[in-house]
Amino acid sequence: MPESDAERLRRLRERQLRDRDPLARQRRLDGEIARKQRRLRQSFSLGRMWAEIPHRWRGLILGLIVGLLLLLAAPSLIAAPWGTCLGAATLPFAALIGFLVGRYQDTVDDIRDHLH
């Protein structure tokens, strides 16, 4: 049974309005605001903070800690004054190695992000 032109035009207009959806931008903005507010309400976490620090700085911090431990342990392992000198030399060396390893991890992550 053929439908009337008025009914067909009414359905066509409703479909066009639904597709255009004048409130889509407002709903998207409301969603962004709600996500930001949820993120702000989350409690502070040291683990999440540590995970957000770039690898190069985490590696530097871990290298400094290892170098400091070696600086403190070297004089007791090597009795001569060379123990202190060796320990003092390991501190910047361990920090540099930690920074370079962290930078490598950041580079791998950047390459992976750009490939996908």
ROTI-147233 format. One record per atom (N, C-alpha, C, CB): residue number from 1; residue in three letters; x, y, z. Coordinates in Angstrom, 3 decimals. Glycine has a CB too. Layout:
<sites>
num residuo u v w
NUM ALA X Y Z
...
</sites>
This chain:
<sites>
num residuo u v w
1 MET 0.845 -1.160 0.000
1 MET 0.000 0.000 0.000
1 MET 0.901 1.237 0.000
1 MET -0.967 -0.010 1.218
2 PRO 0.744 2.071 -0.987
2 PRO 1.592 3.261 -1.049
2 PRO 1.245 4.221 0.087
2 PRO 1.439 3.967 -2.415
3 GLU 2.299 4.794 0.667
3 GLU 2.066 5.722 1.776
3 GLU 1.953 7.140 1.244
3 GLU 3.199 5.627 2.826
4 SER 1.382 7.985 2.059
4 SER 1.173 9.358 1.610
4 SER 2.496 10.113 1.604
4 SER 0.147 10.077 2.510
5 ASP 2.560 11.107 0.766
5 ASP 3.781 11.906 0.678
5 ASP 4.063 12.640 1.987
5 ASP 3.676 12.908 -0.473
6 ALA 3.018 13.073 2.653
6 ALA 3.200 13.802 3.911
6 ALA 3.839 12.901 4.970
6 ALA 1.847 14.347 4.421
7 GLU 3.392 11.660 5.048
7 GLU 3.965 10.721 6.025
7 GLU 5.417 10.401 5.682
7 GLU 3.135 9.419 6.078
8 ARG 5.692 10.195 4.409
8 ARG 7.061 9.904 3.979
8 ARG 7.978 11.090 4.270
8 ARG 7.095 9.559 2.475
9 LEU 7.534 12.309 4.013
9 LEU 8.338 13.505 4.284
9 LEU 8.560 13.693 5.792
9 LEU 7.654 14.754 3.688
10 ARG 7.535 13.377 6.584
10 ARG 7.669 13.504 8.043
10 ARG 8.739 12.547 8.563
10 ARG 6.315 13.224 8.744
11 ARG 8.714 11.293 8.090
11 ARG 9.712 10.313 8.515
11 ARG 11.113 10.702 8.035
11 ARG 9.344 8.920 7.989
12 LEU 11.196 11.237 6.820
12 LEU 12.479 11.685 6.287
12 LEU 13.043 12.821 7.136
12 LEU 12.329 12.136 4.822
13 ARG 12.220 13.764 7.503
13 ARG 12.674 14.886 8.352
13 ARG 13.118 14.388 9.719
13 ARG 11.552 15.935 8.517
14 GLU 12.374 13.475 10.311
14 GLU 12.760 12.931 11.617
14 GLU 14.106 12.217 11.531
14 GLU 11.681 11.964 12.139
15 ARG 14.310 11.471 10.474
15 ARG 15.577 10.761 10.293
15 ARG 16.741 11.753 10.127
15 ARG 15.494 9.821 9.067
16 GLN 16.512 12.823 9.363
16 GLN 17.548 13.831 9.177
16 GLN 17.880 14.529 10.495
16 GLN 17.107 14.858 8.132
17 LEU 16.865 14.851 11.282
17 LEU 17.107 15.483 12.583
17 LEU 17.859 14.534 13.522
17 LEU 15.773 15.918 13.225
18 ARG 17.480 13.283 13.493
18 ARG 18.143 12.295 14.334
18 ARG 19.614 12.144 13.921
18 ARG 17.413 10.936 14.247
19 ASP 19.864 12.132 12.605
19 ASP 21.244 12.009 12.117
19 ASP 22.066 13.256 12.456
19 ASP 21.252 11.771 10.595
20 ARG 21.458 14.410 12.343
20 ARG 22.172 15.658 12.601
20 ARG 22.353 15.877 14.098
20 ARG 21.425 16.845 11.979
21 ASP 21.397 15.506 14.897
21 ASP 21.392 15.574 16.355
21 ASP 22.011 16.873 16.880
21 ASP 22.137 14.382 16.928
22 PRO 21.234 17.919 17.008
22 PRO 21.769 19.209 17.424
22 PRO 22.392 19.201 18.824
22 PRO 20.682 20.233 17.373
23 LEU 22.084 18.223 19.649
23 LEU 22.639 18.191 21.003
23 LEU 23.863 17.283 21.129
23 LEU 21.578 17.740 21.976
24 ALA 24.368 16.746 20.013
24 ALA 25.516 15.832 20.076
24 ALA 26.746 16.534 20.646
24 ALA 25.832 15.269 18.678
25 ARG 26.999 17.755 20.215
25 ARG 28.162 18.499 20.715
25 ARG 28.036 18.748 22.221
25 ARG 28.310 19.844 19.962
26 GLN 26.842 19.088 22.668
26 GLN 26.632 19.341 24.092
26 GLN 26.840 18.060 24.899
26 GLN 25.217 19.906 24.339
27 ARG 26.335 16.924 24.410
27 ARG 26.530 15.662 25.126
27 ARG 28.006 15.281 25.179
27 ARG 25.723 14.543 24.462
28 ARG 28.749 15.511 24.079
28 ARG 30.178 15.211 24.054
28 ARG 30.921 16.084 25.066
28 ARG 30.752 15.422 22.636
29 LEU 30.576 17.370 25.139
29 LEU 31.194 18.280 26.103
29 LEU 30.865 17.856 27.530
29 LEU 30.728 19.727 25.856
30 ASP 29.606 17.476 27.773
30 ASP 29.217 17.001 29.104
30 ASP 29.997 15.746 29.486
30 ASP 27.708 16.718 29.154
31 GLY 30.214 14.848 28.525
31 GLY 30.998 13.633 28.799
31 GLY 32.437 13.955 29.157
31 GLY 30.970 12.702 27.594
32 GLU 33.045 14.909 28.442
32 GLU 34.426 15.295 28.759
32 GLU 34.520 15.900 30.152
32 GLU 34.958 16.291 27.722
33 ILE 33.572 16.754 30.491
33 ILE 33.569 17.372 31.822
33 ILE 33.400 16.304 32.896
33 ILE 32.444 18.430 31.936
34 ALA 32.510 15.352 32.679
34 ALA 32.300 14.288 33.667
34 ALA 33.564 13.440 33.823
34 ALA 31.107 13.394 33.255
35 ARG 34.265 13.127 32.704
35 ARG 35.517 12.351 32.806
35 ARG 36.574 13.107 33.601
35 ARG 36.062 12.018 31.405
36 LYS 36.706 14.404 33.358
36 LYS 37.697 15.201 34.084
36 LYS 37.366 15.262 35.564
36 LYS 37.776 16.615 33.509
37 GLN 36.084 15.407 35.893
37 GLN 35.693 15.453 37.301
37 GLN 35.946 14.118 37.993
37 GLN 34.219 15.836 37.428
38 ARG 35.686 12.992 37.303
38 ARG 35.967 11.680 37.895
38 ARG 37.461 11.516 38.136
38 ARG 35.447 10.548 36.987
39 ARG 38.265 11.978 37.182
39 ARG 39.714 11.867 37.322
39 ARG 40.217 12.705 38.508
39 ARG 40.411 12.311 36.020
40 LEU 39.607 13.879 38.714
40 LEU 40.020 14.733 39.823
40 LEU 39.601 14.158 41.175
40 LEU 39.436 16.126 39.651
41 ARG 38.512 13.392 41.194
41 ARG 38.030 12.823 42.453
41 ARG 38.799 11.592 42.886
41 ARG 36.582 12.479 42.333
42 GLN 39.604 11.022 41.997
42 GLN 40.356 9.825 42.360
42 GLN 41.394 10.177 43.421
42 GLN 41.037 9.200 41.114
43 SER 41.641 9.243 44.314
43 SER 42.601 9.484 45.381
43 SER 44.021 9.450 44.833
43 SER 42.434 8.451 46.503
44 PHE 44.917 10.094 45.563
44 PHE 46.311 10.170 45.160
44 PHE 46.976 8.818 45.387
44 PHE 47.050 11.283 45.936
45 SER 47.780 8.391 44.429
45 SER 48.462 7.117 44.527
45 SER 49.920 7.294 44.110
45 SER 47.762 6.049 43.656
46 LEU 50.830 6.876 44.968
46 LEU 52.248 6.963 44.630
46 LEU 52.589 6.052 43.464
46 LEU 53.107 6.610 45.840
47 GLY 51.964 4.897 43.403
47 GLY 52.214 3.972 42.305
47 GLY 51.797 4.553 40.965
47 GLY 51.487 2.671 42.547
48 ARG 50.635 5.196 40.925
48 ARG 50.182 5.815 39.677
48 ARG 51.072 7.003 39.316
48 ARG 48.712 6.267 39.798
49 MET 51.514 7.760 40.335
49 MET 52.411 8.879 40.076
49 MET 53.731 8.369 39.497
49 MET 52.662 9.686 41.369
50 TRP 54.271 7.281 40.083
50 TRP 55.532 6.701 39.602
50 TRP 55.376 6.196 38.167
50 TRP 55.988 5.547 40.528
51 ALA 54.214 5.624 37.854
51 ALA 53.987 5.087 36.517
51 ALA 53.872 6.197 35.470
51 ALA 52.727 4.232 36.506
52 GLU 53.480 7.399 35.871
52 GLU 53.323 8.499 34.920
52 GLU 54.632 9.225 34.640
52 GLU 52.304 9.482 35.438
53 ILE 55.662 8.992 35.456
53 ILE 56.966 9.613 35.226
53 ILE 57.608 8.916 34.034
53 ILE 57.884 9.522 36.501
54 PRO 58.200 9.678 33.102
54 PRO 58.853 9.039 31.951
54 PRO 59.972 8.088 32.397
54 PRO 59.424 10.111 31.001
55 HIS 60.199 7.054 31.588
55 HIS 61.183 6.030 31.932
55 HIS 62.564 6.615 32.168
55 HIS 61.254 4.991 30.840
56 ARG 62.933 7.635 31.393
56 ARG 64.297 8.165 31.525
56 ARG 64.536 8.743 32.906
56 ARG 64.560 9.234 30.468
57 TRP 63.524 9.399 33.501
57 TRP 63.707 9.970 34.836
57 TRP 63.624 8.886 35.908
57 TRP 62.656 11.058 35.103
58 ARG 62.761 7.887 35.677
58 ARG 62.723 6.755 36.617
58 ARG 64.056 6.027 36.613
58 ARG 61.579 5.776 36.257
59 GLY 64.631 5.816 35.425
59 GLY 65.934 5.161 35.326
59 GLY 67.020 5.969 36.011
59 GLY 66.303 4.935 33.873
60 LEU 66.964 7.303 35.855
60 LEU 67.940 8.166 36.517
60 LEU 67.834 8.042 38.034
60 LEU 67.741 9.626 36.090
61 ILE 66.621 8.050 38.555
61 ILE 66.427 7.942 40.008
61 ILE 66.915 6.589 40.509
61 ILE 64.939 8.143 40.379
62 LEU 66.555 5.517 39.800
62 LEU 67.010 4.194 40.219
62 LEU 68.530 4.075 40.104
62 LEU 66.329 3.104 39.379
63 GLY 69.124 4.663 39.063
63 GLY 70.578 4.670 38.928
63 GLY 71.248 5.426 40.054
63 GLY 70.978 5.270 37.605
64 LEU 70.658 6.546 40.462
64 LEU 71.212 7.301 41.592
64 LEU 71.147 6.491 42.883
64 LEU 70.462 8.628 41.769
65 ILE 70.061 5.771 43.081
65 ILE 69.935 4.946 44.286
65 ILE 70.979 3.833 44.283
65 ILE 68.517 4.347 44.390
66 VAL 71.139 3.160 43.145
66 VAL 72.157 2.100 43.045
66 VAL 73.544 2.692 43.245
66 VAL 72.075 1.379 41.671
67 GLY 73.824 3.838 42.621
67 GLY 75.123 4.486 42.784
67 GLY 75.377 4.904 44.221
67 GLY 75.221 5.691 41.878
68 LEU 74.341 5.382 44.908
68 LEU 74.502 5.766 46.313
68 LEU 74.790 4.549 47.182
68 LEU 73.249 6.488 46.820
69 LEU 74.104 3.440 46.907
69 LEU 74.380 2.216 47.662
69 LEU 75.811 1.744 47.426
69 LEU 73.388 1.108 47.274
70 LEU 76.271 1.819 46.179
70 LEU 77.656 1.440 45.889
70 LEU 78.649 2.412 46.518
70 LEU 77.880 1.375 44.379
71 LEU 78.288 3.692 46.563
71 LEU 79.148 4.689 47.204
71 LEU 79.309 4.386 48.689
71 LEU 78.573 6.104 47.011
72 LEU 78.234 3.942 49.323
72 LEU 78.300 3.618 50.744
72 LEU 78.969 2.272 50.995
72 LEU 76.908 3.616 51.340
73 ALA 78.843 1.323 50.059
73 ALA 79.378 -0.012 50.276
73 ALA 80.837 -0.148 49.844
73 ALA 78.540 -1.017 49.541
74 ALA 81.292 0.638 48.891
74 ALA 82.649 0.480 48.349
74 ALA 83.757 0.692 49.393
74 ALA 82.849 1.451 47.208
75 PRO 83.678 1.695 50.249
75 PRO 84.769 1.856 51.229
75 PRO 84.890 0.682 52.208
75 PRO 84.562 3.135 52.013
76 SER 83.785 0.013 52.494
76 SER 83.876 -1.123 53.405
76 SER 84.412 -2.373 52.690
76 SER 82.501 -1.416 54.021
77 LEU 84.214 -2.454 51.382
77 LEU 84.707 -3.598 50.619
77 LEU 86.176 -3.429 50.223
77 LEU 83.854 -3.799 49.372
78 ILE 86.563 -2.213 49.917
78 ILE 87.946 -1.924 49.538
78 ILE 88.504 -0.990 50.594
78 ILE 88.045 -1.290 48.093
79 ALA 89.497 -1.462 51.368
79 ALA 89.965 -0.725 52.537
79 ALA 90.782 0.504 52.172
79 ALA 90.782 -1.627 53.414
80 ALA 91.421 0.514 51.072
80 ALA 92.279 1.638 50.711
80 ALA 91.437 2.857 50.353
80 ALA 93.201 1.260 49.539
81 PRO 92.065 4.022 50.245
81 PRO 91.303 5.217 49.844
81 PRO 90.681 5.084 48.456
81 PRO 92.205 6.439 49.874
82 TRP 91.120 4.067 47.720
82 TRP 90.539 3.831 46.407
82 TRP 89.065 3.426 46.513
82 TRP 91.330 2.751 45.670
83 GLY 88.674 2.882 47.630
83 GLY 87.274 2.479 47.815
83 GLY 86.335 3.667 47.736
83 GLY 87.095 1.772 49.153
84 THR 86.721 4.768 48.377
84 THR 85.895 5.978 48.345
84 THR 85.874 6.569 46.935
84 THR 86.421 7.025 49.357
85 CYS 87.034 6.584 46.290
85 CYS 87.105 7.115 44.916
85 CYS 86.271 6.266 43.961
85 CYS 88.571 7.168 44.429
86 LEU 86.373 4.953 44.120
86 LEU 85.599 4.054 43.267
86 LEU 84.099 4.242 43.502
86 LEU 85.999 2.590 43.525
87 GLY 83.725 4.366 44.764
87 GLY 82.311 4.594 45.084
87 GLY 81.808 5.916 44.539
87 GLY 82.099 4.552 46.583
88 ALA 82.651 6.950 44.622
88 ALA 82.259 8.263 44.096
88 ALA 82.136 8.223 42.568
88 ALA 83.284 9.341 44.520
89 ALA 82.925 7.403 41.919
89 ALA 82.853 7.298 40.453
89 ALA 81.634 6.493 40.011
89 ALA 84.132 6.650 39.901
90 THR 81.203 5.550 40.836
90 THR 80.056 4.729 40.433
90 THR 78.734 5.490 40.500
90 THR 79.972 3.497 41.309
91 LEU 78.662 6.511 41.344
91 LEU 77.405 7.258 41.472
91 LEU 76.989 7.909 40.149
91 LEU 77.541 8.330 42.555
92 PRO 77.803 8.750 39.516
92 PRO 77.348 9.326 38.231
92 PRO 77.271 8.283 37.110
92 PRO 78.288 10.459 37.806
93 PHE 78.138 7.270 37.168
93 PHE 78.100 6.240 36.138
93 PHE 76.788 5.460 36.200
93 PHE 79.294 5.288 36.290
94 ALA 76.372 5.064 37.396
94 ALA 75.112 4.328 37.547
94 ALA 73.922 5.211 37.161
94 ALA 74.951 3.820 39.000
95 ALA 73.984 6.503 37.500
95 ALA 72.901 7.414 37.119
95 ALA 72.827 7.539 35.596
95 ALA 73.106 8.808 37.766
96 LEU 73.977 7.639 34.943
96 LEU 74.001 7.742 33.491
96 LEU 73.451 6.477 32.834
96 LEU 75.423 8.010 33.005
97 ILE 73.860 5.324 33.333
97 ILE 73.364 4.055 32.785
97 ILE 71.850 3.952 32.976
97 ILE 74.076 2.852 33.461
98 GLY 71.362 4.319 34.153
98 GLY 69.915 4.294 34.403
98 GLY 69.163 5.230 33.472
98 GLY 69.622 4.667 35.847
99 PHE 69.715 6.427 33.242
99 PHE 69.077 7.386 32.341
99 PHE 69.036 6.837 30.919
99 PHE 69.819 8.735 32.372
100 LEU 70.145 6.255 30.454
100 LEU 70.192 5.732 29.089
100 LEU 69.247 4.549 28.889
100 LEU 71.609 5.318 28.742
101 VAL 69.153 3.673 29.878
101 VAL 68.219 2.549 29.778
101 VAL 66.779 3.073 29.746
101 VAL 68.416 1.562 30.967
102 GLY 66.482 4.052 30.585
102 GLY 65.143 4.648 30.580
102 GLY 64.831 5.351 29.277
102 GLY 65.002 5.623 31.723
103 ARG 65.820 6.032 28.708
103 ARG 65.601 6.694 27.424
103 ARG 65.338 5.676 26.319
103 ARG 66.806 7.564 27.060
104 TYR 66.041 4.552 26.384
104 TYR 65.796 3.474 25.420
104 TYR 64.356 2.976 25.538
104 TYR 66.790 2.305 25.642
105 GLN 63.877 2.786 26.770
105 GLN 62.499 2.316 26.959
105 GLN 61.490 3.345 26.443
105 GLN 62.234 2.018 28.448
106 ASP 61.766 4.631 26.668
106 ASP 60.884 5.672 26.136
106 ASP 60.868 5.653 24.614
106 ASP 61.321 7.052 26.637
107 THR 62.031 5.449 24.004
107 THR 62.108 5.405 22.544
107 THR 61.324 4.216 21.993
107 THR 63.572 5.330 22.085
108 VAL 61.448 3.068 22.635
108 VAL 60.691 1.884 22.205
108 VAL 59.196 2.151 22.317
108 VAL 61.080 0.643 23.050
109 ASP 58.759 2.785 23.413
109 ASP 57.340 3.113 23.571
109 ASP 56.873 4.090 22.486
109 ASP 57.082 3.711 24.966
110 ASP 57.701 5.096 22.163
110 ASP 57.328 6.063 21.121
110 ASP 57.206 5.375 19.768
110 ASP 58.362 7.205 21.042
111 ILE 58.143 4.500 19.450
111 ILE 58.081 3.787 18.173
111 ILE 56.827 2.916 18.121
111 ILE 59.351 2.922 17.965
112 ARG 56.526 2.226 19.209
112 ARG 55.335 1.372 19.253
112 ARG 54.066 2.206 19.081
112 ARG 55.281 0.587 20.582
113 ASP 54.034 3.392 19.709
113 ASP 52.857 4.260 19.574
113 ASP 52.688 4.767 18.147
113 ASP 52.961 5.445 20.531
114 HIS 53.817 5.068 17.483
114 HIS 53.721 5.610 16.134
114 HIS 53.387 4.528 15.102
114 HIS 55.025 6.299 15.759
115 LEU 53.727 3.283 15.401
115 LEU 53.423 2.213 14.462
115 LEU 51.964 1.790 14.524
115 LEU 54.309 1.024 14.730
116 HIS 51.335 1.952 15.662
116 HIS 49.945 1.505 15.820
116 HIS 48.999 2.660 15.885
116 HIS 49.791 0.661 17.056
</sites>
